[in-house]
């Protein structure tokens, strides 16, 4: 089985220059917690609702002024759609230390 058979298609991204308010509103509208961060159609990071709370709200940052790039997690791992699902599983296992199949 390939990644293409289990992946979500037509994923919406947020720009790294967007404000956290804009990103949070997009998360609310889409009813999601993680939001890919893309620049010129290239994945550059991930922003989660937890990132917003822990890295911004808890530090009393201005959510209109703080940019997604300021608190996103860069250097994320990803798979290509024509790779086997087993590759994705190995990658998750090697990065988490907790996840087991």
Secondary structure per residue as TSV (DSSP state, phi and psi in degrees):
chain	resnum	aa	ss	phi	psi
A	1	X	-	360.0	140.2
A	2	X	B	-100.8	158.5
A	3	X	G	-54.2	-36.2
A	4	X	G	-57.5	-24.2
A	5	X	G	-81.7	-13.6
A	6	X	T	-125.6	-3.3
A	7	X	S	-83.5	159.4
A	8	X	-	-85.8	134.3
A	9	X	-	-102.4	163.3
A	10	X	S	54.8	46.3
A	11	X	-	-74.8	135.0
A	12	X	-	-89.9	140.7
A	13	X	-	-112.6	170.2
A	14	X	B	-121.5	146.5
A	15	X	-	-77.9	143.0
A	16	X	T	-62.6	-20.2
A	17	X	T	-89.5	-2.7
A	18	X	S	-68.3	152.3
A	19	X	B	-76.3	160.4
A	20	X	H	-65.2	-32.0
A	21	X	H	-61.2	-46.0
A	22	X	H	-61.1	-43.2
A	23	X	H	-64.6	-43.9
A	24	X	H	-63.9	-38.4
A	25	X	H	-65.7	-37.3
A	26	X	H	-65.9	-43.1
A	27	X	H	-59.0	-44.1
A	28	X	H	-62.4	-47.6
A	29	X	H	-61.1	-40.4
A	30	X	H	-86.7	-8.8
A	31	X	T	56.7	52.8
A	32	X	-	-132.0	162.1
A	33	X	S	-103.8	-43.6
A	34	X	E	-95.3	144.1
A	35	X	E	-135.6	117.0
A	36	X	E	-62.2	145.4
A	37	X	E	-109.9	122.0
A	38	X	E	-127.4	142.9
A	39	X	E	-130.1	119.1
A	40	X	T	52.6	48.3
A	41	X	T	63.3	18.9
A	42	X	E	-116.5	130.0
A	43	X	E	-69.2	121.9
A	44	X	E	-119.6	-5.1
A	45	X	E	172.8	-173.0
A	46	X	E	-139.6	143.3
A	47	X	E	-123.9	131.6
A	48	X	E	-118.2	162.4
A	49	X	H	-61.4	-33.1
A	50	X	H	-66.2	-39.2
A	51	X	H	-56.6	-44.2
A	52	X	H	-61.4	-44.8
A	53	X	I	-69.2	-50.1
A	54	X	I	-76.3	-39.5
A	55	X	I	-95.2	-12.5
A	56	X	I	-124.1	-60.0
A	57	X	I	-62.6	-46.4
A	58	X	T	-63.5	-25.0
A	59	X	T	-96.7	9.6
A	60	X	T	55.7	38.6
A	61	X	-	-74.9	152.2
A	62	X	-	-75.7	114.3
A	63	X	T	-72.5	-18.9
A	64	X	T	-80.7	-33.2
A	65	X	T	-90.4	-30.3
A	66	X	S	-73.5	132.4
A	67	X	B	-93.5	154.8
A	68	X	H	-53.7	-42.9
A	69	X	H	-58.9	-25.6
A	70	X	H	-72.0	-24.2
A	71	X	H	-129.5	-2.9
A	72	X	-	-66.0	162.4
A	73	X	B	-95.8	113.3
A	74	X	-	-85.5	179.7
A	75	X	S	57.9	49.7
A	76	X	-	-87.7	154.0
A	77	X	-	-89.8	147.3
A	78	X	-	-150.7	166.9
A	79	X	-	-118.6	159.8
A	80	X	-	-97.9	145.2
A	81	X	T	-60.0	-24.4
A	82	X	T	-92.2	7.9
A	83	X	S	-84.5	154.4
A	84	X	B	-70.5	148.0
A	85	X	H	-57.0	-32.9
A	86	X	H	-60.2	-33.9
A	87	X	H	-63.0	-44.7
A	88	X	H	-61.7	-42.3
A	89	X	H	-63.8	-43.2
A	90	X	H	-62.5	-41.2
A	91	X	H	-63.1	-46.5
A	92	X	H	-62.6	-42.1
A	93	X	H	-62.9	-42.0
A	94	X	H	-71.3	-26.4
A	95	X	H	-91.2	-28.0
A	96	X	H	-92.4	-37.2
A	97	X	S	74.4	-7.9
A	98	X	S	-117.2	-41.8
A	99	X	-	-67.5	131.9
A	100	X	-	-133.6	144.1
A	101	X	-	-86.2	360.0
